[in-house]
Structures are given as structure tokens and as C-alpha cells.
């Protein structure tokens, strides 16, 4: 089984801690492959996917979030998530803390 965890960041508060525990907690389970994608991060060569991996893409994501208050569809973020789902043949998408400037609740219909 391939599971993709989705969270705003890798480091931070409670949601990030739980996400890291899940991500690393199944390391020894041969039947579960954990993958992680975060909204933003500036770590060099992280062992997970990053939607906004540059300051420029993060800036545009934040600007888009301010202008489009209802965020009907963030093409960049949604396409990165869909690419990751296809890349790892994901069975389950487990979302944490998705209120960051990379995804809105309306984007779920495009991902599904």
C-alpha cells in the first residue's frame, strides 16, 4: 500500500510532528510505503516532495491566496500533488493541516 501524507510544512507545530511520526513510523513495514509532500520547505534535497520549493513559487502561492480569497483552484499546487500521486502510485492521500497557501478545500475535487 502506498500512502501520501500532505501537510503545510515538515517542521513546526503539532500537525507537523504527527505527520513526521507517521512518515517515519512505518519505515520497517514492508507492506506500507509512506510518502510525504509539504506545501513549503527550503531544505536542500529533502527526502520528501515539496510543492513550493523556491521562494518565488511560495511568493506567488501566497499572493494568489490573498487575491483569490476562495481559492477555487491553485493549478501549480494541484498539479504537483497529482504528479506525486502518479509517481508513487498512491492508494491513500492523508491530509493534515491543508490550510496553507498551497491548497484550498475546493482543490480536492481536482485531485480526486
C-alpha positions as CSV (number, residue, x, y, z in Angstrom):
1,X,0.0,0.0,0.0
2,X,1.3,3.5,-0.9
3,X,0.2,6.3,1.4
4,X,0.9,10.0,0.7
5,X,0.9,12.4,3.7
6,X,0.1,16.0,2.8
7,X,1.0,18.8,5.2
8,X,1.9,22.5,5.2
9,X,5.5,22.1,6.4
10,X,7.9,19.4,7.7
11,X,8.9,21.2,10.8
12,X,6.6,23.2,13.0
13,X,3.8,22.5,15.4
14,X,1.6,19.6,16.3
15,X,0.3,18.6,12.9
16,X,3.9,18.6,11.6
17,X,5.0,16.4,14.5
18,X,2.2,13.9,13.9
19,X,3.0,13.9,10.1
20,X,6.7,13.2,10.8
21,X,5.8,10.4,13.2
22,X,3.6,8.8,10.6
23,X,6.1,9.3,7.8
24,X,8.9,7.7,9.7
25,X,6.8,5.3,11.8
26,X,6.2,2.8,9.0
27,X,9.8,2.6,7.9
28,X,10.1,-1.1,8.9
29,X,6.7,-2.1,7.5
30,X,7.3,-3.9,4.2
31,X,3.7,-3.6,3.1
32,X,3.3,0.1,3.6
33,X,5.2,2.7,1.7
34,X,4.9,6.2,3.2
35,X,5.5,9.3,1.1
36,X,5.2,12.9,2.1
37,X,4.5,16.1,0.3
38,X,4.6,19.5,2.0
39,X,3.4,22.9,0.9
40,X,6.7,24.7,1.5
41,X,10.2,24.0,2.6
42,X,13.7,25.3,1.9
43,X,15.6,22.2,3.0
44,X,18.3,21.1,0.5
45,X,17.4,17.7,-1.0
46,X,14.7,16.7,1.4
47,X,13.5,13.0,1.5
48,X,10.0,14.2,0.5
49,X,8.3,16.2,-2.1
50,X,7.8,20.0,-1.8
51,X,5.0,21.9,-3.7
52,X,6.6,25.4,-3.3
53,X,10.3,24.5,-3.3
54,X,11.5,28.0,-4.1
55,X,10.9,31.4,-2.6
56,X,9.4,32.6,-5.9
57,X,6.8,29.8,-6.1
58,X,6.0,30.4,-2.4
59,X,5.6,34.1,-3.0
60,X,3.2,33.5,-5.9
61,X,1.2,31.0,-3.9
62,X,0.8,33.5,-1.1
63,X,-0.1,36.3,-3.5
64,X,-2.7,34.0,-5.2
65,X,-4.1,33.1,-1.8
66,X,-4.6,36.8,-0.9
67,X,-6.1,37.8,-4.3
68,X,-8.4,34.7,-4.7
69,X,-9.8,34.5,-1.2
70,X,-11.9,31.5,-2.0
71,X,-9.0,29.7,-3.9
72,X,-11.2,27.8,-6.3
73,X,-8.2,26.1,-7.9
74,X,-4.4,26.5,-7.5
75,X,-3.1,24.9,-10.7
76,X,0.5,24.7,-9.5
77,X,-0.2,23.1,-6.2
78,X,-2.8,20.7,-7.5
79,X,-0.6,19.6,-10.4
80,X,2.4,18.9,-8.1
81,X,0.1,16.8,-5.8
82,X,-1.3,14.9,-8.8
83,X,2.3,14.3,-10.2
84,X,3.3,12.9,-6.8
85,X,0.2,10.7,-6.6
86,X,1.0,9.3,-10.1
87,X,4.8,9.0,-9.4
88,X,4.3,6.8,-6.3
89,X,1.0,5.1,-7.4
90,X,-0.7,6.4,-4.2
91,X,-3.6,4.4,-2.8
92,X,-4.4,6.8,0.1
93,X,-4.0,10.5,0.4
94,X,-3.8,11.5,4.1
95,X,-4.2,15.3,4.5
96,X,-3.0,17.2,7.5
97,X,-3.2,21.0,8.1
98,X,-4.1,21.8,4.5
99,X,-5.0,25.5,5.2
100,X,-1.6,26.7,4.0
101,X,-1.2,28.9,0.9
102,X,-0.9,25.9,-1.4
103,X,-4.3,24.3,-1.3
104,X,-7.9,25.0,-0.6
105,X,-10.7,22.6,0.2
106,X,-12.1,23.2,-3.3
107,X,-8.9,21.7,-4.8
108,X,-9.8,18.3,-3.5
109,X,-12.2,17.7,-6.4
110,X,-9.4,18.3,-8.9
111,X,-7.1,15.8,-7.0
112,X,-9.7,13.1,-6.8
